[in-house]
């Protein structure tokens, strides 16, 4: 399989594809990833115009975000193929990934994969466009293992809890009051999706938290997904970027300790030792695997 690019996804900022003002602002933000939205944030009669606006913005603006993505409509709509064709034809050389919404099966992802195959060949694109995929339907969660394994273009899965709760018929009225359900309602789907991603070498990303005026709860939600092994979270407002970057970045202290402990272990191996004590911490082969995750993320961030 083709080697996937290594990209930071500590924060994925959502930007309506029909708002020139918001797109222009997003281009100047220091954020890992920005996706220009053609789905929920754009009314049906504005989608055609938004495609052209997105193409123009990708080509003409100077972008600070490291990854530029476009979120397209799902394969069961009449908009999906037109989203892909217009955006890739107009801005394929500068587009990093396409985000597919409401994937229910591997077939949905492969539709996008095969269309990109054909377009890249036809247009002579040198840039191979990745796929990101939202798991936000109960069918998608049931098929998440097959989805995660289906395409070498697939770079990450995102848990979209908004549409997912509607798909499952969930009653969210009591959430946050402490009276209707234990603290993390989303533990199981987050956990299940993260396992599928990690087993297939792709990034698990957590979806949005709507109340951007409540930074404390947003931070808590970031911490919950980070503990499970997710690499980042969506932001629906620039105010959430710094929090997500902070939670999903290892501290300088943790990075220094990881590098020190790994170096000590490698030295001990040469002496025939399989487990050692480093400043009161037992370090063995399993420990080093955990340490390597910290080191790899630090290297990607540039710490």
N, C-alpha and C positions, 0 to 999 in steps of 0.2 A: 504494500500500500504506500501511497505517496506520503512523505513526511509532512506533518501539519506545521504551519507557522506557530511560533511561540508568541502569544500576545498577552498583554496585561488586560485583565477585565475586572479590576477591583471596583470600578464603577462604570455602568453603561447609562449614559444620559439620553433620555427620550426627548426628541424635538419634533414638533408637528411639521410635516413636510409642506404645509400650506402657509406657513408663517415666515415670510422673508426676514422679519425683524428677529425672530427667535433663532432662525438658522444662522444669521450673521453673528449674533451674540455667541452662539455655541461654537462657532469656528475659532473664536479667540480664547476659549476656556482651556485651562490645564486639566484635562480629564483623560483617562485611559482610552475611552471608547465613546463614540456618539453614534446614535442611530436616528436617521431621518425617517419619520413615520408616514407611511401611506395608508395605514389601516385605521384604527379607531380614532386617531386624532384628526382625521380628514373626512369631511362629509362626502357622500357619494358623488354629488355633482361638482366637487372640487378636486377629485382625485386626478383627473386628466391634467389639469393645470398644475397640480402639485408635482407631478412627475417632471414636467419641464423646469419647474423652479428648483427641484432637487438637482437635476442634471447641471443646470447653470451654476448652482452654488458649489457643487463638488469640483467643477472645472475652474471656476473663477476665484474662489475665496482661498485665502491662506489658512490652512487648517492646523491648529495646535494639537487637537486630539490625535492620539497615535493610531487609532483604528476608525475608519469611516465605513459605516454600515447603512443599508437602507432596509427598513422593515416593510415587507410586501403583504398584500392580502392573501388569504388562504386559498388553497387549490380548489375549493368548492365554490368560489366566487367567479364572476365574470371579469374581475380586475387582475387576477394573479399573473396570467401570461403577459398581459400588456405592461404591468409593472416591471417585470423582468426584462422584456424586450426593449422598452424605451430607456430604462435606466442603464442597462448594460451597453446598449448601442451608443448611448450618449456619453457615458462616463465610466465605462468598464476599466479603462487603464488606471483610474485613480480610486476605484472602488475596492475595498478590502473584502467585505462580506455582504451577503444578503441574509436577512432574517425572515424565516418563514413562520407565519402564525398558524396556530390551531392544527398542528400536525397530529393526525390520528393514527397513522401507520407509516411504515418504511416506504410504502409506495408514494406517499405525498412528498417525502424528501427526495426520492429518486426522480420524480417529475422535474423538480428544480435542478437536480444534478445533471440530468441528461440534456435539458434545455441549455444549461450553461456550457456543457460539452460542445454542443452544436454551435452556439453563438461564439464562443471563444475561437473555435476553428474557423468559422465563417468570417469573423471580424479580424482575425490575425492577432488577437490579444496576447500579449506576453504575460500579463498578470492573471494568475489563476485565482478565481474568486471563491472564497470559502462560504460555507453555509452555517448559519446559526438557526436554532429551531426552538420554538416555544412549545412547551408541554402544558397545555391549558384546557384540555378536554379529558373526560374520564377514559375515553378510548385511547388517547395518547399515553396516559399514565399506565393503562393496562399493557400497552405495546412498547413501553419505554426502552426495554432491553433491545428489542429488534430495531427500533429507531436509532438508538445510540450506535449500533453496529453496522448500519446500512451503507454508509458512504464515506469515502476518504476525503471528501470535501467538508464533511461535518466537523466543526470546530468546537461547538458548545451547545448545550441545552439550557434553556431558561425555564424556570417554573413560574407560570403565569397564574397566580392565585385568584385574580379577579374573575376571569372567564371560567377557571376551574371550579370555583365555588358555585357559579351558576350551573355549570354542566352537571355537578353532583347534587344540585338541589339543596345546598347548605343554607342554614339559617344563621346569618352572621350578626343578628341584631344584639345578641348578648356579649359578643366578643369585646374584650377590653374592660368589661365590668367586673370580672372576677367571679361571676355567678353561674356561668353556663358551661364552661369547659376549662380544663387545665391550661396553663400558660401558653404553650406552643401548639396551636391548632394545626399548624402546617408541618409538624415534625415528620409524620410518616411519608407524605409525598416528597418533601425535601430529601429525606434519607434515601428513599427508593430511587429517585432520579439521580442523586449524587453517586450512588453505587453503580448504576448503569453507566454513567459518564466515566467514572474512574476505571471501570473494567475495560473501557474502550479507548482510553487515552484522550478524552475530550474534557472540556471545562464545564463544570456545573455552576450555573449562575442563578441567584435568587431574584425574584420578580419585585414589583414596585410596592412601596408603602405610600398610600395616598395623602396622608396628612403631613405635608412638608413643613408645617408650622410646629410639629412636635418632634424635635430632634432627639429627645431622650428615647422615645419609643423606637424611632428609626435606628438608633444605635443598637438598642437591644435586639431588634430584628436582624441587623447585620451580624451581631455577635452570635446569635443562634445558628445562622446559616454557616458562619465561619467555623464554628466548632465541628460541624458535620463534614467539613471538607470542601465547601463551596468556595469559589475563588473571588466572588464579588456579588454586587447587588445593583439593581436598577436605581436610577434617580429620575424623578419626574420634575425636579427643580434643581437649579444650580446650588441651592443651599445644602443639598444632601451630599454633594460630591466629596467635600473634605472629610465628612464623617466616614463615608464608605472607604475612601482611600486610607484613612487612619486605621480602621478596624481590620481591613484585609492586607495590611502591611505589617511584617514582623518588626518589632522594635530593634533599635540599634544594639541594645543589650542582648536580645535573643539571638541576633545574627552573629555577634561576636562570640557568644557562648557556643553556638552551633559549630562555628568554624574552628574554635579552639578544641572542642571535644572531638570533632572528627579528626583533626590533625593528631591529637594524642592517641586516638584509637589506631590510626594508620601506623603510627610509630610503634605502638604496642604489638600490632600484628607481626611486624618484622622481628619482634623478640619472642614470637610464639605464643602471645597472650590473646585470648579471645574475648575477655571481659576485663575492664579496668575501672578504677575509681578516679574520676576527674572532679576535684574540688567537692567531694561529697556526693557526686552523682555517678551511678553505675552506668557505664557505656558499653554496649555490646553491638552485635550486628543489627539487631532490630532497632536499637536506639539510633544507629547511624542512618537507617532508612528514614526515620522521622526527621533527623537533623538535616538530611539532604533536601527534604521538601522546603525547609526554611531557607537553606542556602540557595536553592534554585530560584525561589521567589525573590530573594534579595538581589541575586544577579540580574534577574529580569528587570527589577525596579531600578537597579543601579546603586544599591546600598553597599 
